[in-house]
């Protein structure tokens, strides 16, 4: 016995079975961001002086650089997944929706790339 109408069956409507990956990815990035955010805030608060040289020294630490890169990747991916859901749910016009999704992915990718490049440049030195 099926709960869908004959018209829905004829149109092929129903679950696309493709949202599970997106949902799991958003939850995993949220879980990863919890300890990374705590580490980031604790690291900033524990600095005795907030000056340029101390920030450079902090980023040049291997552990800090690795955690910063993980934080950047998780943060931008999580933000992109969340904004994607908002665009898909609340924008009806197909052209605007597709354009928004493409721009969102491009901006997210290049912003994460710029942030990761900045961390790597500081970590690796001049």
N, C-alpha and C positions, 0 to 999 in steps of 0.2 A: 504494500500500500504506500502510495506516495502522497506527500502533502502539497506538491506543486500542481498548478493548474495545467490543463492540456495546452493552453496557449503558451505558457512558460516553457513547457517541454518542447513545443514546436519551435520556439525562438532560440532554444538552447540556453536560456537564462538559468542562473543559479550560481553556486559557489565556483569561483575560478580556481580555488585551492592554491592561490599564490601569495596570500597574505601572511602565512605562517612564518616564512623566513624573515620578512620585514619586522613582524612583531617580536620574534626572538632576538633579532639583531638590536632592536631598540632596547629591549630589556637587558641584554648583555652589556651594552655600552653604558646603560644607567648603573648597573652593578659595578662595572669597572670604574666609573667616575666617582663613586662614593669614596673608596680609599685614596684615589688620586687627588680628589679635591681636599680631603683632610690633610694629606701630605703637603699639598701646595700651600694651603693656608698656614699650616703649622710651620713650614719652612720660612715663609715670609714673616710670620710673627716672631720667630726665633732669631731673626737677624738682629744683631745689636744696633747696627747703623744701616740705614737704607741709603747707601750712596752707590755711585756708578761702579766703582772698583769692587765693592763687596758683591754686587749683583753679577758682575763678570766672573769673579772667583767662584760664586755659587754655581753658575751655569757650566763652568769648566770642570766641575766635579763630575766624574763619569756616572755616578749614581743619579745625580740631579739631572744630567742631560738625558739619560735614558727615561727617567720618570717624566720629564717635561715632554719628550717626544711621544710617549704613550698617552699623556694627558691631552696633547694637541690632537692626536689622531682620534682618540675616543670622543673628545669634546666636539670636534667638527663633524664627525660621522653621526653622532647622536643628534646634534642640532639639525643636520641635513635630513635625517630620518623623520624627525618631528615636524619640520617645516614641510616636508613632502606630504605627510598626512594632512596637514592643514590645507595645502593647495589642492590635493585630490578631493578632499571632502567639501570645501567651501567655494570652489570656483567651478562654475557650470560651463562656461564657454570653452570648447575644446582647444581652440587656438591659443587662448590666454593660458589655459592649464598646461599645455605642452610647452609653450614658451617659458612659463614660470618654472616648470620642472627642469628644463634644460639650463636656464640661467642659474637656478639654485644649485644644481650639481656643479656647474662650472665655477661659480663663486666659492662654493664650499671647498672644492678641490684646490683652487689656486690660493685661497686664504690659508688653508692647512699647509700647502706647499711653502708658502712664504714664511709662515711661522716656524715650520720645521727647518727650513733653510737658515733662518736667523739663529736658531739654537745651534745647529751644526756649525755654522760659521764662527760663532763665539767659542764653541767647544773645541774645534780644531785649530783655532787661533788664526793669526794673519798669514 
